[in-house]
Every structure is written in structure tokens, then in C-alpha cells.
Amino acid sequence: MKDQSDLNHQEESSIAEKLDVGNQLESTDNTSQPSTTSDSEQIVDHNIEKEAAIRRACDLRDIDALVAYATSEGGFLRDNVRRLAYLGPILLQCDRDPDLGAWNNLPPHVDEDQVQLDVNRSFVYYPNCSDSDLSLKKNELSDLIKQMLRHYPMLCYFQGYHDIVQVLLLVLGGQTAAPAVTRLSLFRIRDYMLPSLSPTVRHLQLIPAIIDRADPALRHHLSEIRPFFALAATLTLYAHDIQEYSDIARLFDFLLAREPVVSIYLFAAIILARKKELLEIPEDEPEMLHFTLSKLPCPLDLEGLIYRAVQLFDEYPPESLSFGAWKAIPPSSVLKTSRDTIAKQTPEEAITLFEQQVRHLRNEERREMVVGFLWNHRRAIGSVAVTVFIAAVSIWIRKRGLDTPIWSYLDRFKSAFQVHSSS
């Protein structure tokens, strides 16, 4: 099988493509009826027209048209077309970004050992190539990740990041993918590269809020299940779970064309599509429900799920979700700062937002520590607080000459409270 990167500069003629696709369609149909041949030709003609329209939209930088094509059946159809869209400013807006430049002499990132461990076990399901080609791919993948991390050392690597990057590597090829990897990291999955995963968990809280709006009965059935089951899929943009390259590439068309929060809506669509299966599992078996939800169904009806995710997003936009789920997302989160997919943002702006997120995260951690301390020592603190309060009231009363007989009552109350607290 040809190396994926070797396809970067190859363009099949429309006639050859038509014959190839037509033969594939015929091979899947055992009934060689004239009507089937006609239908196949119509599909091929439609795809040829769609590809031409996508190319025109890329030339015109027509993002609305490209979003529509990425959402419609088949997405961007094939990798040669994806390269135009992914590298253009339409989706990742990286064709005008400056090159990252040399990186080998930059200080190593603190997570590079883990990077190498993950790279060693990458490309499990695809591509189907020789050992030498696979080794080359792994070296390219390692270089892409290390290059990005060394240029932006504040970002924290997470396990599963390599799953995302390997898809971009296969679609775009080698160093061509570098600007796309950088822009995706800074503007779409930045929250996942913070020092803590707690912001990621906050993303997941949107899932039950969406289900609550779309299907309250199903939400009630799953009320005892926390949405950690969606962590692996959403954290890796589903690249860790989907085993077919054609499927994950097509899904990336959709995810990269839409704002980042749509990935969460997609998981909600998956849950709703499994309603019958989930309702058959008793509510008092939360472990089984969690296990079922943590495994994506196979095969996935990608086109149906994409349509449903868009429908959910349109009917229940983030601002309308219950439980304050959207309000709990910090203003500097990618879910809020990347809502406008047309707006051009610079890496410097992303770094500033990242620093804001880190400060917000540290403040939350300190607040949780204080609350935890107060809760763990609530009995002693309560006794001290009441003692201080009574002393202050006593001084106020005495200064006004009102200390008889109220003072004696306050002393009794103080003694009684201390006895109760000590018990």
C-alpha cells in the first residue's frame, strides 16, 4: 500500500476517479441491474460536482459553504480535498501562520518521555503499510509533537494527544501538518493541555445538560452516572476510539469545521441514539451503564450522528443548557473563545488565554483547599467563631451598661455550646 504522505502531490483525473468509485460501488452490489448502474453514476457525478464546489469554496475562502460541505454526507470526500480545507484559513486558519522554525536545539519538553512511549504504540489500526513505512510514520509523529511542545512549553501533553496528531499527519503528511497541529492545539484543544484535567471534566458536565433538554426521561435514567465515560472519546476528538481511517478522517471534517463545543454535542447524540439499549439496563446497575457508555457502538452511523449533533446544537445552544453547565465554563476556555470560527486569532492571544486559564485554575484549587480545610475542621472552627462572636457582643453590651443580667445568659450559652461541640 502506498505511503499516505506520498499522495500529497498526486491528483487523479476525474475520469479515473469516476471509474474507480463506480467500480467500488458496483462491487458492493450483487444485483447488477441497470437502475443500480444509473444510481452509481449519479452518486459519482454528485461527488465530482461536490469536490469541484469544495475547491472553489477554498479558493474563495467561503467558510459558510465549507461548513455546509463538511457537515453534509461524505464531508470533504478524500484527502486531497481535505488538505486544501484543513491547511487553508477556512478551518484551522494556518496557511498564513509563520513557520515554527528549527526546534531540535530548543530545550526538551518535560513530557517528551511520555510522548515517546505513546508514539511507540501509535498507528494501531491504520495505515496498512510495511514495517519500514510505519517506522517512518512514527518518527514523523514524534517530530510533530515534540516540535509543537518545544515551541510552546507551557502546554502540557496528555495521553491521547498523539491519536489526534496522527490523523492530521496522515491527512496532511509530514511537516506539512505542523501548522495545523499547532493551531489545533492552541485554539481547539487548549483546555485539554492545562496542568489539570478539571477543565476537561467541566466540559463533560455539558453532556447531561444536553440530554436533560433533549430527553428528560433518559436523563433521569442516567442521573446516577457522572459523565466521565465520555472522557477518552472527547479528549481525543474520537481518534482513540474509531478504528477506520476513512471514518475518523470524515469525522474530523465535521469537527474541525464547527466550533469546539460541537464535539460534546456529538457525544450527546451518541447517547440519545442508544436510548433503547440504555433503558434496558436497570438504573440500579450504574457500573454497567458506565461501562456501556464508555464504549462507542461499532459500527457508528457517522452521518446520522453528525446530523443529530447539529440538530441538538441548533435546538439547545450552549447558553440554553440547564444546571448552569455553560455558565460554569470559564470565559478563557476554548469553548467560549473559539465560538467564532471565522475570527483570526494569533498564537500570542492563545498564550494569553492559556495564562488566564492557569490563573483561574490555581484560584479554584486554592478555593477548594480552603473550603476543604474549613469543612474538615468545621467543629473546632464553629466553636472558635461562636466564642469570638460572643466576646464581641459581650464587649459591646458592657460598654453600653447593659451587662446585667444579659451577661450571665451569654456566659451560660457559651458554656453550653462548648460542651455540645466537645461531644
HELIX and SHEET records of a PDB file:
HELIX    1   1 GLN A    4  HIS A    9  5                                   6    
HELIX    2   2 SER A   14  SER A   27  1                                  14    
HELIX    3   3 PRO A   34  LEU A   60  1                                  27    
HELIX    4   4 ILE A   63  THR A   71  1                                   9    
HELIX    5   5 ASP A   79  LEU A   87  1                                   9    
HELIX    6   6 GLU A  112  ASN A  120  1                                   9    
HELIX    7   7 ASP A  131  HIS A  151  1                                  21    
HELIX    8   8 TYR A  161  LEU A  172  1                                  12    
HELIX    9   9 GLY A  174  ALA A  177  5                                   4    
HELIX   10  10 ALA A  178  PHE A  187  1                                  10    
HELIX   11  11 ARG A  190  MET A  193  5                                   4    
HELIX   12  12 SER A  198  LEU A  204  1                                   7    
HELIX   13  13 LEU A  206  ALA A  214  1                                   9    
HELIX   14  14 PRO A  216  HIS A  221  1                                   6    
HELIX   15  15 PRO A  227  ALA A  230  5                                   4    
HELIX   16  16 LEU A  231  LEU A  235  1                                   5    
HELIX   17  17 TYR A  245  ALA A  257  1                                  13    
HELIX   18  18 VAL A  262  ALA A  273  1                                  12    
HELIX   19  19 LYS A  275  LEU A  279  1                                   5    
HELIX   20  20 PRO A  286  SER A  294  1                                   9    
HELIX   21  21 LEU A  302  GLU A  315  1                                  14    
HELIX   22  22 PRO A  318  SER A  320  5                                   3    
HELIX   23  23 VAL A  334  THR A  337  1                                   4    
HELIX   24  24 PRO A  347  ASN A  376  1                                  30    
HELIX   25  25 ARG A  378  LYS A  399  1                                  22    
HELIX   26  26 ILE A  406  SER A  422  1                                  17    
END                                                                             
